[in-house]
Amino acid sequence: MNYDDCLPHMRDVVSCEASLRDISLMWRLIEATARMSCPDGTQGLLSMLAATREGFEALERDLIASFARQKVANLMVEVGTPARHAIDALVRNLYERTADVGFLATDRALREFLAGEGMDRAQATERLRAYREKYTVYDTIALLGPDGHVQAAAGCAEGLKRCEDTFVARTLATDGYVETFGPTALEPGGASALVYSQRMLHPLSGQPVGVLCLVFGFSTEMAGIFASRHTRNGRANLVVLDGDDRIIASAEPAWMPVGVQVPTNTGEEVALRTWAGRKYLVQTFLAQGFQGYPGPPGWKTQTMVPLDLAFSTARAGVVDTLEEPVVDGLLGHSASFCPPLHDIIVAADAVRRVVWNGQVMAPTQHRDERALRTVLEQITSNGSRSDALFTRSIHELCDTALASRLSDARFTAQWLVELLDRNLYERANDCRWWALAPELGACLAAPDSRQLADEASRVLKHINSLYTVYTRLVVYDRGGRIVAASHAMDGHGSSVVGTRIEGDTLEAVLGLRDGQQYHVTPLRPSALYGGRPTWVYHAAIRDPGDVRVLGGIGIVFDTAPQLEAMLHGALAGRADELAAFIDREGRIVCANDPRLAALGRLEGLPPEMLQLGRGQGGARIVVRDGQYMVLGVAASPGYREFKLCDGYGDEVLAVTLQPLGPVQEGRAAARRRTQLVPPTAGRGEPGMEYATFCLGDEMFAVRADQVVEAQPASQVHRLPSAGRTHRVGMLALRRDGVVLRHVSVFDLDALLGGPGTDLAAGGQVVVLRSEQFELGLLVSDLHGVWTFPASQAQQAPWSGDAHPPLVTQLLTADEGRQLIQVLDVQRLRDWLSGRPLLRRPDAEPAPRLMAVG
């Protein structure tokens, strides 16, 4: 996609581009001025300015394009993730419909009816109604004769005489189900519908005697999917398309009506498309299939965002809610979650380093010359402008990137609990429908008949072979004794037949008022599941008059592998992300990682997220297990009547945890620059120039004439630490791209007794010199170069250490509110070349005064 088309609609990026262009021009002017007017001995400064100008030219060229790509990517996470989940939800639902039609087509009572035996038309109609009352996803259920005459129907087709749809003949000639979408006589007014049909065979001859038709409530299903995934703000639309790219469902039909053909983007990457005279960002998601079922041919979901509205939303304000140390830590890991943000941070560091190096590289003997002083002032001024631009851009892009991550976490958690409720909805339907199987009632009506018990077991085995989400199915009498099972033997070689179900479960089942009610055991260990926790769905089995409860059926959900499959499926391709189902107390029901599951309880979750209302979701940035993480939580939404109005309400939460990077501890963790009022000297008062830098929140200094230059920590070549010198690697010193020599780099935080600095987290290396030696110090950030009068310097007090201190002097700033620790470079060199630094016996870092007053 050509992102240049998007740029005019990204006001913040356009503003950044203009500012970059102006600043880049200024760096070129500063370089030209320096080359014409600066005295001899400033070659290092000129080389640095040339490198800065070249870097800004590359930045101006590359950064805006990557900035635009990132903003588009963030937008499509917000609007594209719901579209991907929408097609997945639809296909998974339709997979269940293919199972339904295949199983119901084998119903002996209905087959006998079509063969002219057994039930009459009224009884067949009642049986179909009973099925539809439980499986509420269907608008119509109909039995057709081979000529299309309606033999019995429940729902919208009641009263219809004949169905002449072409799928009838195709179904009769097909061994298996037929899936048809289009106008049908089974819908009022011949409207389009999604019909699942399968031929029904004579119970004795095996010849086709009719067609079973299940008309899926497509419009109702899509209304629910759109309601949970689409915000009607006019900024984007979510549509479902058929194989001809025509809209068959639209979240906003007044904007994009059903039947209209729209352009698509089959690569699943975002692309620009023009439709109805308007440019749209388009992302299309094809059906991926589920359990071997591919979904209706060519069906897909698509999100369409008008280009002129795509980037008009206000800033999310995520960064404003976070503590400063957390923001600093996240910025240190920006390369992993937002590369353009990392590029801006690197550029900002480079500019600050240019200004700092400009001050220390300028020869002391020429600093009072007007030309050089003017160049240094221009470097400082343009550096400040650059720093302000980068600070604003970092804040805005970090906010956008984190908001995108939060949206994705919330959507994923909501998708997980929706997956669970959609799955368990089917379980509630199954147990109630299978309770109506005549063979099961006959078994309980004649408790002494071994033959009827064996027949009941045969039926249960057949059902279980088709519905493998269950470990076993059992039938039990009014006393709770199990009389038939699909899998009689448990894991210990004992039969479950003859054992009894729990007393509280039996009491609940015997108290069910009608065939629409069901009972689910709490998630707890069950003997029917090898002593592991599970849900068991129960329904009452009644006598033929539907009056007396004879016993019940229990279907044991294979909880562990089914929930694990949901978690792994929803997080496919995201190996580092953790997810779990938990209850309201934080107890873990299932997790995608064994280490997480072993915890038993997810501690430390925000209380308000554990109390989310039904169907609500939320996300936030948290610090957990030494990592910055994106936490997403969503509460069970229910599905159709399930958990909403059917009397069942066992709520489950889904939790996702996406790590963004490890938390740094100690002084090296902070990278926020301390603000400092420049020192001022009285008239004629002698002073000394110091280069200042930061180690976390603490400020340090060395004499400016002892500084060679500063380079980014990313340029350090890692080496194994030798002994206990805290050497972290080697650094090449270059001039005009040519390597002149190498210096060893030492970790200042470790030298001072701290935990040390992670090179991967960034930072700066200050290269020092004294008496024919050079070394580099790894620090957090650079600060400035200032002249301090003698009145603002004092000897550092004795720290109590057994070793000679590295800090021998203190500088005061901000009217004494800030203390700056001055490192003695020669003493540091002596220390490193002699014995290695040892920490005090108590292994605690010495306290360091950062500010007074």
NORPEVEN-V735919 format. One line per field, one symbol per residue. burial: 1 if it has 9 or more other C-alpha atoms within 8 Angstrom, else 0. Layout:
burial: ???
This chain:
burial: 0010011011001101101110110111011011000100010111111101100111110011111111100111111111111111101111101100110011000111111000101001110111110110011111111101111111111000001000110111010011110011111001111111111111100001111111111000111011001100001111111100111111111001110000011101011111100011111111101100011001111111111011100000011001000111111111100111111110111111111111111110011000111011011101101110111011111111111111111111111111111100111110111011001111110000000111111111110100000111111111011111111111000001100110001101110100101111100111011101111111111110000011111111111001110111011000001111111101110111000110000100000011010011111010100011111111111110011100010001111111111010011111100000001010000011111111111111111101111111100100001000111111111110001001111111111011011000011111111100011111111110111111011000000000000111111111011111111110010011000110000000100001000
